[in-house]
Amino acid sequence: MQTSTFTVKGNTGFGLQNRRILQGVSDLRSRNLAGKNLRMTERNSCFGVSMDSASMGIELGRARRTVQSVFGSSAKARSHRVRAAGEDIEDAAPLKVHGQSSGSVLPYVGVACLAAILFGYHLGVVNGALEYLAKDLGIAENTVIQGWIVSTVLAGAFVGSFTGGALADKFGRTKTFILDAIPLSVGAFLCTTAQSVQAMIIGRLLTGIGIGISSAIVPLYISEISPTEIRGTLGTVNQLFICIGILVALVVGLPLSGNPSWWRTMFGLALIPSVLLAIGMVFSPESPRWLYQQGRISEAETSIKRLYGKEKVAEVMGDLEASAQGSSEPDAGWLDLFSSRYRKVVSIGAAMFLLQQLAGINAVVYYSTAVFRSAGITSDVAASALVGAANVFGTTVASSLMDKQGRKSLLLISYTGMAASMMLLSLSFTWKVLTPYSGTLAVLGTVLYVLSFSLGAGPVPALLLPEIFASRIRAKAVALSLGVHWIMNFFIGLYFLSIVTKFGISTVYMGFALSCLVAVVYITGNVVETKGRSLEEIERELSPAI
């Protein structure tokens, strides 16, 4: 996910058929489910999922598909643990049971994405408004205080990312969304009505906590309610709506030049999706995985009925029970993330966000205004629109390819393209032979970089992490990885200008290119492909029971 806070002015920077009927499944079910009268009948399953391509330029598709598992559980019920230690993936994956689904997850994904829109909006809104709110608050000449107003949201996001994981484990996913609406709403209100710097900073801190919680629970909730064969596409929608939120912030800022007090309205508008998020989540189903993990079986059945239709309840509940039988593990604590069982997978998650930030997205977006001006594009709005359009277009393409090309492939393509773009940007500033074309090449390099970033490095980490983490550590591990993200974001923002001053922008760009190449090597050797695989299948490979 892209969460750059350094942007050009006005912009802060779901099929696949799996026909493997597993050996030993019949024996496993007859041994473990005897006497339970749980009937599993094979049916055909159909999921209709589409989005208006005319409005957003994307189509998630409406297709009739046979699926191995509508739900692909990774839940570990404390009272219904079913997983046998030492089973391999082929013996452990869920049953393939067919059924005509009358439910749909799309509306609930849409509600969750309101938080993604707010994520992008709160990151982008301050840049366009900063000049005007600084005058109103009497800090027009105090760049340090202005910097605190911009950066306080990062400190809040760091706290929120950890808080989100703990809240999601304790209260559930939907209730955490509802709780998240509190700091988002209160923060927006304080920013809107601020008459002092202190009120503005407190408002920005609260909105930061809100978007930090959102960054942890949006991909978590989407991954847990999405059918396996379209999980990648729906997971990418999160990043798409973050980009849309940033663009909305840009558009909302257009009246500022004619109405300097408009900045208060800009912050106030964020109250609308915040309230809608809370209301929407009141009517949204809780993650069946989380409910089953808590031993709340009847509630899990109700949630499955709402998500996939009543004809899928027996099927999905059977898969949940079969996938969790055999061991009884307590909920994971923070220290469990560093145990030998989980250490490697957690390090991969943290590395995904570390490499994302070291690839230089903040730098490219921060310098894009100057780059475009060198090519004769003097309008900040035009520059922002070009970068934003490249980001949205790339994310849309990634959404259509995520369940076809795969996560790992897109990451490799993305970082390779980013490395090439960074080299082009670096050389355009230093090679004298390129001087006559430097402006054009710099713009081309910037657009290609943002496009490459949005194809993989931007959307994939937030999708991949909930997929590779075992259910008992998922919320906490996602929170930890996002904590790394926010820390890197903060320090890069803090020291970037000093490094540029000391070494020069061309050298810094070349360093970012090398970081992208390191990312290619690391991803090739460590990241597994999760396309078309259920969450429990991935878990059994990466974090087998001890």
Backbone torsions as a table, in degrees:
resi	resn	phi	psi	omega
1	MET	NA	139.8	-179.8
2	GLN	-92.0	125.5	179.2
3	THR	-134.1	43.4	179.8
4	SER	-67.9	134.6	175.9
5	THR	-101.8	-3.0	178.1
6	PHE	-107.1	108.1	-175.7
7	THR	-136.2	170.4	171.9
8	VAL	-62.2	158.7	-173.7
9	LYS	-58.4	125.5	-179.8
10	GLY	93.9	0.2	-179.0
11	ASN	-149.8	113.1	-179.1
12	THR	-83.6	122.1	-174.7
13	GLY	-42.8	NA	NA
14	PHE	NA	NA	NA
15	GLY	NA	-135.2	-177.5
16	LEU	-83.6	126.3	178.7
17	GLN	-89.1	132.1	176.1
18	ASN	-117.6	103.7	-171.6
19	ARG	-100.6	22.5	176.5
20	ARG	-80.9	108.4	174.0
21	ILE	-92.6	115.1	-163.3
22	LEU	-73.3	141.0	176.0
23	GLN	-67.7	139.5	175.7
24	GLY	85.4	-5.7	-178.3
25	VAL	-64.4	-42.0	-179.3
26	SER	-61.5	-44.2	178.9
27	ASP	-63.4	-42.9	-179.2
28	LEU	-59.7	-46.1	-177.4
29	ARG	-69.2	-37.6	-179.4
30	SER	-68.0	-32.9	178.1
31	ARG	-73.2	-46.8	-170.1
32	ASN	-91.1	-22.2	-174.7
33	LEU	-112.3	9.1	-179.8
34	ALA	-58.8	135.6	177.3
35	GLY	83.6	-5.0	-177.4
36	LYS	-89.2	-9.2	178.7
37	ASN	54.1	36.9	179.1
38	LEU	-93.6	108.1	-178.4
39	ARG	-88.9	129.3	178.1
40	MET	-120.3	107.0	-179.5
41	THR	-109.3	144.2	-178.1
42	GLU	-82.0	132.2	-179.9
43	ARG	-139.0	168.3	173.9
44	ASN	-91.4	140.1	-177.1
45	SER	-117.1	137.8	180.0
46	CYS	-132.9	129.4	176.9
47	PHE	-119.4	122.2	175.8
48	GLY	-100.1	113.8	-177.5
49	VAL	-134.9	115.8	178.9
50	SER	-147.2	154.2	174.7
51	MET	-131.2	153.7	-176.2
52	ASP	-69.1	106.0	-178.5
53	SER	-71.5	-22.1	179.0
54	ALA	-69.3	-31.4	-177.9
55	SER	-88.4	-32.8	-176.6
56	MET	-122.9	-4.1	178.8
57	GLY	76.0	19.0	179.1
58	ILE	-134.8	152.4	173.4
59	GLU	-135.0	117.5	-179.5
60	LEU	-74.8	-19.1	174.0
61	GLY	99.7	146.1	172.2
62	ARG	-121.8	112.1	-171.9
63	ALA	-142.3	146.1	172.8
64	ARG	-92.0	122.4	-173.4
65	ARG	-134.3	147.7	171.0
66	THR	-96.1	126.9	-173.6
67	VAL	-118.8	150.1	176.0
68	GLN	-71.1	-41.9	179.8
69	SER	-152.2	123.9	177.0
70	VAL	-61.3	-31.3	-167.4
71	PHE	-118.3	-28.1	177.5
72	GLY	50.1	65.1	-173.7
73	SER	-66.7	146.0	168.6
74	SER	-123.1	9.4	-175.8
75	ALA	-69.7	150.3	178.7
76	LYS	-123.2	87.6	-177.1
77	ALA	-65.9	132.4	-179.8
78	ARG	-62.9	-35.8	-177.7
79	SER	-102.4	-3.0	-177.0
80	HIS	-133.7	43.0	-175.3
81	ARG	-70.0	128.1	-172.1
82	VAL	-124.1	-1.1	-169.3
83	ARG	-87.5	130.3	178.0
84	ALA	-89.6	123.9	-179.4
85	ALA	-64.5	140.6	176.8
86	GLY	91.0	-7.6	176.2
87	GLU	-66.7	144.3	176.1
88	ASP	-89.2	176.0	-174.3
89	ILE	-61.7	-42.3	-176.0
90	GLU	-62.3	-34.3	-179.6
91	ASP	-83.7	-12.7	-169.6
92	ALA	-109.1	-16.6	-176.1
93	ALA	-65.6	158.6	-173.8
94	PRO	-70.7	159.6	177.1
95	LEU	-64.9	149.1	174.0
96	LYS	-96.1	105.5	-179.2
97	VAL	-124.2	130.8	-173.5
98	HIS	-96.1	154.0	178.6
99	GLY	-172.0	145.7	178.0
100	GLN	-78.5	111.9	-175.8
101	SER	-87.4	130.8	178.0
102	SER	-106.2	4.3	-179.9
103	GLY	-99.6	177.0	178.1
104	SER	-153.6	133.9	178.0
105	VAL	-90.7	-14.2	-171.9
106	LEU	-55.5	-45.1	-179.7
107	PRO	-60.3	-34.8	-177.2
108	TYR	-77.6	-31.4	172.1
109	VAL	-64.3	-38.9	178.4
110	GLY	-62.6	-41.1	178.0
111	VAL	-63.3	-45.3	179.3
112	ALA	-60.0	-34.8	-177.7
113	CYS	-71.4	-10.5	170.9
114	LEU	-60.7	-35.7	177.3
115	ALA	-67.7	-35.0	177.6
116	ALA	-66.4	-39.8	177.0
117	ILE	-61.0	-44.6	178.7
118	LEU	-63.8	-35.4	176.0
119	PHE	-54.6	-56.3	-178.8
120	GLY	-66.7	-39.2	-177.2
121	TYR	-63.1	-46.7	-178.4
122	HIS	-68.7	-26.7	175.8
123	LEU	-73.2	-34.9	-174.3
124	GLY	-91.7	-23.8	-169.7
125	VAL	-69.5	-30.1	-172.1
126	VAL	-70.7	-32.9	-175.5
127	ASN	-64.6	-43.1	178.7
128	GLY	-69.5	-30.9	-175.5
129	ALA	-90.0	-15.2	-170.0
130	LEU	-57.5	-47.3	-177.8
131	GLU	-58.2	-40.2	-174.7
132	TYR	-80.5	-38.8	178.5
133	LEU	-70.8	-29.5	177.5
134	ALA	-63.0	-40.2	178.2
135	LYS	-66.0	-44.0	-178.9
136	ASP	-65.1	-33.7	-177.2
137	LEU	-94.5	1.4	176.1
138	GLY	74.5	31.5	179.6
139	ILE	-125.3	29.1	-177.9
140	ALA	-60.5	-29.6	-178.6
141	GLU	-99.9	-1.6	-177.2
142	ASN	-104.7	89.4	-177.3
143	THR	-69.0	-24.8	178.8
144	VAL	-65.4	-47.6	178.8
145	ILE	-65.5	-38.1	176.4
146	GLN	-60.4	-40.1	178.2
147	GLY	-63.2	-37.7	177.3
148	TRP	-66.0	-37.8	178.6
149	ILE	-63.5	-38.4	178.5
150	VAL	-73.0	-44.3	-169.7
151	SER	-87.6	-19.6	-179.3
152	THR	-57.6	-30.8	178.9
153	VAL	-62.1	-30.1	178.2
154	LEU	-69.9	-41.2	176.8
155	ALA	-62.4	-42.0	177.5
156	GLY	-64.7	-39.7	180.0
157	ALA	-64.6	-36.4	177.4
158	PHE	-61.8	-47.4	178.1
159	VAL	-63.9	-43.2	-178.0
160	GLY	-63.9	-35.8	-178.6
161	SER	-63.9	-39.5	176.7
162	PHE	-73.4	-41.1	178.7
163	THR	-61.7	-38.6	-179.5
164	GLY	-60.3	-41.8	179.0
165	GLY	-64.0	-43.8	-179.9
166	ALA	-66.6	-42.8	179.5
167	LEU	-65.3	-40.4	-179.5
168	ALA	-64.1	-36.1	177.8
169	ASP	-72.3	-37.6	-175.0
170	LYS	-82.2	-47.4	-173.0
171	PHE	-104.6	-11.7	-176.6
172	GLY	99.3	168.5	-174.1
173	ARG	-73.4	-48.9	-175.3
174	THR	-67.3	-39.0	178.9
175	LYS	-67.0	-31.7	176.6
176	THR	-66.9	-38.3	174.8
177	PHE	-59.1	-44.0	-178.9
178	ILE	-63.5	-43.1	176.8
179	LEU	-63.8	-35.7	-179.4
180	ASP	-62.5	-31.2	-179.4
181	ALA	-64.9	-20.4	-178.8
182	ILE	-67.2	-58.6	178.0
183	PRO	-63.9	-32.6	178.1
184	LEU	-63.0	-43.5	-178.8
185	SER	-73.8	-47.6	-178.8
186	VAL	-63.5	-41.8	178.7
187	GLY	-61.1	-44.9	178.7
188	ALA	-63.0	-39.5	179.9
189	PHE	-64.6	-44.2	179.6
190	LEU	-63.3	-40.4	178.2
191	CYS	-65.1	-37.2	-178.4
192	THR	-68.0	-39.0	-174.0
193	THR	-101.4	4.6	-174.1
194	ALA	-57.5	130.0	173.6
195	GLN	-114.0	0.3	-179.7
196	SER	-143.5	161.6	178.3
197	VAL	-63.3	-39.5	-179.0
198	GLN	-59.4	-44.7	179.5
199	ALA	-64.1	-39.9	179.1
200	MET	-64.9	-43.6	-179.4
201	ILE	-66.5	-40.9	176.9
202	ILE	-62.6	-41.7	177.6
203	GLY	-61.7	-43.7	178.4
204	ARG	-66.3	-37.1	177.9
205	LEU	-62.9	-43.7	179.6
206	LEU	-66.3	-42.0	177.1
207	THR	-65.2	-33.8	176.1
208	GLY	-63.5	-44.2	176.1
209	ILE	-59.4	-41.1	179.2
210	GLY	-62.5	-47.1	-179.3
211	ILE	-73.4	-24.7	173.9
212	GLY	-65.8	-44.1	175.7
213	ILE	-62.6	-42.8	179.0
214	SER	-59.8	-41.9	-177.8
215	SER	-61.5	-27.3	179.6
216	ALA	-87.1	-40.6	-170.6
217	ILE	-93.4	-22.9	178.8
218	VAL	-63.3	-55.6	178.4
219	PRO	-64.4	-32.0	179.0
220	LEU	-63.6	-50.5	-178.4
221	TYR	-65.0	-44.7	-179.3
222	ILE	-62.2	-44.2	-178.6
223	SER	-65.0	-33.4	-176.6
224	GLU	-81.1	-20.8	178.5
225	ILE	-104.7	-7.3	-176.0
226	SER	-86.6	134.8	172.4
227	PRO	-58.7	147.3	-173.7
228	THR	-52.9	-45.0	-169.8
229	GLU	-72.8	-13.2	177.7
230	ILE	-127.8	15.0	-178.8
231	ARG	-62.3	-38.0	-179.6
232	GLY	-64.4	-45.1	-179.8
233	THR	-62.7	-46.9	-179.2
234	LEU	-67.6	-35.0	177.4
235	GLY	-63.3	-33.8	-179.9
236	THR	-72.5	-24.5	178.1
237	VAL	-58.2	-30.9	176.7
238	ASN	-55.5	-51.5	179.8
239	GLN	-64.4	-37.5	179.3
240	LEU	-59.7	-42.6	-178.3
241	PHE	-74.3	-25.5	171.9
242	ILE	-63.3	-45.7	178.1
243	CYS	-61.2	-40.8	178.8
244	ILE	-63.8	-39.1	177.5
245	GLY	-60.5	-40.9	178.1
246	ILE	-64.1	-43.4	179.3
247	LEU	-65.1	-37.8	177.5
248	VAL	-61.4	-40.7	177.9
249	ALA	-60.4	-38.5	178.3
250	LEU	-63.8	-48.5	-177.9
251	VAL	-64.8	-41.1	-178.9
252	VAL	-63.4	-26.6	-179.3
253	GLY	-80.7	-6.0	-176.6
254	LEU	-58.9	-37.4	-179.0
255	PRO	-72.7	-3.7	-174.6
256	LEU	-58.0	-40.3	-175.9
257	SER	-61.9	-31.0	179.8
258	GLY	-96.5	-13.9	-177.7
259	ASN	-142.8	86.4	-175.5
260	PRO	-56.8	-27.5	-179.5
261	SER	-82.7	1.0	-179.3
262	TRP	-61.9	-20.3	-177.8
263	TRP	-58.8	-32.5	177.7
264	ARG	-66.1	-40.0	176.9
265	THR	-64.1	-37.4	178.9
266	MET	-58.5	-46.7	178.0
267	PHE	-69.8	-36.9	-178.2
268	GLY	-65.8	-31.9	-179.9
269	LEU	-60.9	-24.7	-179.8
270	ALA	-66.9	-16.8	177.5
271	LEU	-64.5	-31.7	-176.4
272	ILE	-63.1	-57.8	177.9
273	PRO	-65.2	-26.8	178.0
274	SER	-63.9	-46.3	178.8
275	VAL	-67.5	-41.3	178.6
276	LEU	-63.1	-35.5	177.6
277	LEU	-61.4	-48.3	-180.0
278	ALA	-61.9	-45.2	-179.6
279	ILE	-65.2	-44.4	-179.4
280	GLY	-61.7	-39.8	-178.7
281	MET	-72.3	-22.5	173.9
282	VAL	-61.6	-33.8	-178.0
283	PHE	-101.3	6.5	-179.5
284	SER	-97.1	146.1	-179.7
285	PRO	-73.9	144.9	175.1
286	GLU	-72.3	156.3	176.8
287	SER	-59.5	121.0	178.5
288	PRO	-60.6	-32.3	177.2
289	ARG	-60.1	-47.9	-179.3
290	TRP	-65.3	-42.3	179.6
291	LEU	-62.1	-42.2	179.6
292	TYR	-66.0	-38.6	179.3
293	GLN	-62.2	-32.0	178.9
294	GLN	-84.0	-2.7	-178.1
295	GLY	80.4	12.0	-179.3
296	ARG	-91.2	72.6	-169.1
297	ILE	-65.5	-46.5	-177.6
298	SER	-63.9	-36.8	177.6
299	GLU	-68.3	-35.7	176.4
300	ALA	-63.0	-40.4	178.5
301	GLU	-63.5	-41.0	178.5
302	THR	-64.0	-41.6	178.8
303	SER	-63.6	-42.2	178.4
304	ILE	-62.1	-41.4	179.6
305	LYS	-59.8	-40.9	-179.5
306	ARG	-71.6	-35.1	-176.5
307	LEU	-80.0	-41.9	-171.4
308	TYR	-123.4	-7.2	-178.3
309	GLY	103.2	151.6	-175.2
310	LYS	-64.3	-25.6	179.8
311	GLU	-70.0	-11.3	-179.0
312	LYS	-100.3	-4.3	-173.4
313	VAL	-61.8	-50.6	-178.4
314	ALA	-61.4	-40.0	-179.1
315	GLU	-63.1	-51.7	-175.7
316	VAL	-70.2	-40.9	177.4
317	MET	-62.3	-36.5	176.0
318	GLY	-64.1	-41.1	178.1
319	ASP	-65.9	-40.2	178.5
320	LEU	-61.3	-45.1	-177.8
321	GLU	-70.0	-42.6	-179.7
322	ALA	-66.3	-32.2	-177.1
323	SER	-82.9	-12.4	-176.3
324	ALA	-114.5	7.9	-172.6
325	GLN	-86.4	139.5	169.9
326	GLY	122.6	-23.4	179.3
327	SER	-145.2	157.6	-180.0
328	SER	-128.7	99.5	-177.6
329	GLU	-106.7	138.6	176.9
330	PRO	-72.7	166.7	175.6
331	ASP	-60.2	144.3	-178.7
332	ALA	-76.7	143.6	172.7
333	GLY	-98.4	175.9	-178.6
334	TRP	-61.3	-37.6	-179.1
335	LEU	-68.0	-25.0	178.4
336	ASP	-63.7	-23.6	179.4
337	LEU	-62.7	-25.1	-177.2
338	PHE	-102.5	10.1	177.0
339	SER	-71.7	163.7	-178.3
340	SER	-61.7	-27.8	179.7
341	ARG	-68.1	-38.8	-173.0
342	TYR	-111.5	-8.7	-171.1
343	ARG	-55.4	-47.0	-176.1
344	LYS	-64.1	-47.0	-176.4
345	VAL	-67.4	-34.9	177.5
346	VAL	-67.8	-38.6	178.3
347	SER	-65.1	-34.7	176.6
348	ILE	-63.9	-43.4	179.3
349	GLY	-61.4	-45.9	178.9
350	ALA	-64.5	-38.8	-179.2
351	ALA	-64.4	-32.3	-180.0
352	MET	-60.1	-42.6	179.7
353	PHE	-80.7	-30.5	175.9
354	LEU	-63.0	-48.2	180.0
355	LEU	-65.9	-34.7	179.0
356	GLN	-59.5	-44.6	-178.7
357	GLN	-74.4	-37.4	179.6
358	LEU	-70.9	-11.9	179.1
359	ALA	-75.5	-11.9	171.3
360	GLY	96.1	19.8	-178.6
361	ILE	-59.8	-38.9	179.1
362	ASN	-61.5	-43.0	-177.2
363	ALA	-63.2	-46.0	-177.4
364	VAL	-62.5	-45.8	-178.3
365	VAL	-69.9	-37.4	-179.8
366	TYR	-61.5	-42.1	-177.1
367	TYR	-88.8	0.0	-174.2
368	SER	-63.2	-35.0	178.6
369	THR	-60.7	-48.0	178.8
370	ALA	-63.2	-38.4	179.4
371	VAL	-63.3	-45.4	-178.8
372	PHE	-68.0	-35.9	178.0
373	ARG	-64.5	-33.3	177.9
374	SER	-66.0	-21.0	178.0
375	ALA	-99.1	8.7	176.7
376	GLY	90.8	7.6	177.5
377	ILE	-94.9	95.6	-173.4
378	THR	-88.8	-15.6	-178.2
379	SER	-78.5	120.7	177.0
380	ASP	-62.8	-37.2	179.4
381	VAL	-64.0	-42.4	178.8
382	ALA	-64.0	-41.7	179.0
383	ALA	-63.8	-45.2	178.7
384	SER	-62.3	-42.6	-179.6
385	ALA	-63.3	-38.8	179.8
386	LEU	-66.1	-46.4	178.0
387	VAL	-64.1	-44.7	179.9
388	GLY	-63.8	-40.2	179.2
389	ALA	-64.2	-41.0	177.7
390	ALA	-62.7	-39.8	-179.8
391	ASN	-65.9	-47.9	-179.4
392	VAL	-65.6	-41.9	-179.9
393	PHE	-62.9	-46.6	-179.9
394	GLY	-63.0	-40.5	179.4
395	THR	-67.2	-35.8	176.5
396	THR	-64.0	-43.9	177.7
397	VAL	-63.5	-43.4	179.3
398	ALA	-60.7	-38.4	179.2
399	SER	-60.3	-39.5	-179.5
400	SER	-75.8	-21.2	-176.8
401	LEU	-101.6	-13.1	-170.2
402	MET	-58.7	-40.6	-179.9
403	ASP	-94.9	6.6	175.9
404	LYS	-112.3	-57.8	-179.8
405	GLN	-75.6	-36.4	-179.2
406	GLY	101.8	157.3	-176.6
407	ARG	-68.7	-49.1	-175.9
408	LYS	-62.2	-43.2	179.8
409	SER	-60.5	-43.3	179.8
410	LEU	-66.4	-35.9	176.2
411	LEU	-61.9	-45.1	-179.2
412	LEU	-64.8	-43.6	178.0
413	ILE	-62.4	-42.5	-177.8
414	SER	-62.2	-53.7	-177.2
415	TYR	-66.6	-32.6	175.8
416	THR	-64.5	-45.0	177.7
417	GLY	-64.7	-37.1	178.3
418	MET	-66.2	-39.7	178.1
419	ALA	-62.3	-45.2	179.9
420	ALA	-63.6	-40.4	-179.8
421	SER	-66.5	-40.0	177.7
422	MET	-63.7	-40.3	177.0
423	MET	-63.1	-41.1	178.4
424	LEU	-62.5	-43.2	178.5
425	LEU	-63.1	-43.4	-179.8
426	SER	-62.7	-47.2	-178.2
427	LEU	-67.7	-30.4	-179.5
428	SER	-66.4	-21.2	179.2
429	PHE	-91.8	-16.8	-172.1
430	THR	-117.1	-37.5	-176.9
431	TRP	-73.6	118.2	-178.4
432	LYS	-63.5	-33.7	-179.6
433	VAL	-62.8	-21.6	-179.2
434	LEU	-96.1	0.1	-176.7
435	THR	-51.7	-46.1	-179.1
436	PRO	-61.8	-22.5	-176.9
437	TYR	-112.7	10.4	-172.4
438	SER	-58.5	-42.7	-179.5
439	GLY	-62.1	-48.9	-179.9
440	THR	-62.8	-44.3	-179.6
441	LEU	-65.4	-37.2	179.5
442	ALA	-65.7	-43.0	176.9
443	VAL	-63.2	-43.8	179.5
444	LEU	-61.6	-44.1	179.6
445	GLY	-63.4	-40.8	-179.9
446	THR	-64.7	-47.7	-179.4
447	VAL	-65.0	-42.4	178.8
448	LEU	-64.3	-36.8	179.0
449	TYR	-64.8	-50.4	-179.4
450	VAL	-61.8	-39.7	178.0
451	LEU	-63.7	-44.3	178.9
452	SER	-64.2	-42.9	178.7
453	PHE	-58.3	-45.0	-175.8
454	SER	-72.9	-14.5	177.1
455	LEU	-77.2	-25.3	-176.1
456	GLY	-154.1	-57.1	-176.0
457	ALA	-59.8	-30.9	179.1
458	GLY	-77.3	-58.8	-173.6
459	PRO	-84.3	-27.5	-170.4
460	VAL	-68.5	-45.9	-177.1
461	PRO	-53.9	-46.6	-178.9
462	ALA	-66.0	-25.7	175.8
463	LEU	-82.3	-43.0	-173.8
464	LEU	-68.8	-38.6	-174.4
465	LEU	-60.8	-50.0	177.6
466	PRO	-62.7	-21.6	179.1
467	GLU	-77.7	-39.5	-174.0
468	ILE	-88.8	-16.2	-179.6
469	PHE	-86.6	135.1	176.0
470	ALA	-61.2	151.3	-172.6
471	SER	-61.1	-34.5	-176.3
472	ARG	-72.6	-14.9	177.7
473	ILE	-118.3	-1.5	-167.6
474	ARG	-55.7	-53.8	-175.6
475	ALA	-62.3	-44.7	-178.4
476	LYS	-69.1	-39.3	-179.1
477	ALA	-68.1	-38.7	175.2
478	VAL	-62.2	-42.5	179.7
479	ALA	-62.1	-43.4	179.8
480	LEU	-62.3	-45.2	179.6
481	SER	-61.9	-41.4	178.4
482	LEU	-68.8	-30.0	174.1
483	GLY	-61.1	-41.6	175.5
484	VAL	-60.1	-42.4	179.1
485	HIS	-57.7	-49.4	-177.2
486	TRP	-69.2	-34.9	177.0
487	ILE	-63.6	-46.9	179.4
488	MET	-63.4	-40.6	178.6
489	ASN	-58.4	-43.9	-178.3
490	PHE	-64.5	-50.2	-175.5
491	PHE	-70.5	-35.2	175.8
492	ILE	-63.7	-41.4	177.5
493	GLY	-65.2	-33.5	-177.1
494	LEU	-73.0	-40.8	-172.8
495	TYR	-107.1	-3.4	-174.0
496	PHE	-58.0	-50.2	-177.3
497	LEU	-62.7	-37.1	178.5
498	SER	-64.4	-39.9	179.3
499	ILE	-67.4	-40.0	178.2
500	VAL	-63.6	-41.7	179.4
501	THR	-61.7	-38.6	-176.6
502	LYS	-78.7	-42.3	-173.4
503	PHE	-107.4	-17.3	-177.7
504	GLY	92.9	146.1	-175.4
505	ILE	-64.9	-33.6	-179.7
506	SER	-64.2	-44.3	178.7
507	THR	-65.4	-40.4	178.9
508	VAL	-63.8	-42.1	177.5
509	TYR	-61.4	-41.0	178.8
510	MET	-65.4	-36.3	175.5
511	GLY	-63.0	-39.2	176.6
512	PHE	-64.9	-38.0	177.8
513	ALA	-60.7	-42.9	177.8
514	LEU	-64.6	-37.5	177.2
515	SER	-62.3	-38.1	177.9
516	CYS	-64.6	-39.2	178.5
517	LEU	-68.0	-38.6	175.1
518	VAL	-60.8	-39.2	178.6
519	ALA	-62.1	-40.7	178.6
520	VAL	-60.2	-45.4	179.8
521	VAL	-64.1	-45.3	-178.6
522	TYR	-63.5	-46.3	-178.8
523	ILE	-63.5	-40.6	178.5
524	THR	-58.6	-39.5	-175.6
525	GLY	-92.3	-15.3	-171.9
526	ASN	-125.9	-28.9	-175.0
527	VAL	-86.7	132.9	178.1
528	VAL	-96.2	152.8	176.8
529	GLU	-82.5	131.8	-177.7
530	THR	-112.4	0.4	-178.6
531	LYS	-57.2	128.3	174.6
532	GLY	72.9	10.1	-178.5
533	ARG	-112.4	137.7	179.8
534	SER	-70.8	159.4	-177.3
535	LEU	-61.9	-38.6	-179.5
536	GLU	-71.1	-30.3	176.8
537	GLU	-65.7	-43.3	177.8
538	ILE	-63.3	-43.2	-178.4
539	GLU	-61.1	-40.6	-177.6
540	ARG	-67.9	-24.6	176.3
541	GLU	-81.6	-46.5	-172.3
542	LEU	-86.3	-32.8	-176.5
543	SER	-135.2	63.8	-177.9
544	PRO	-62.7	150.1	179.5
545	ALA	-65.8	143.0	-179.1
546	ILE	-90.9	NA	NA
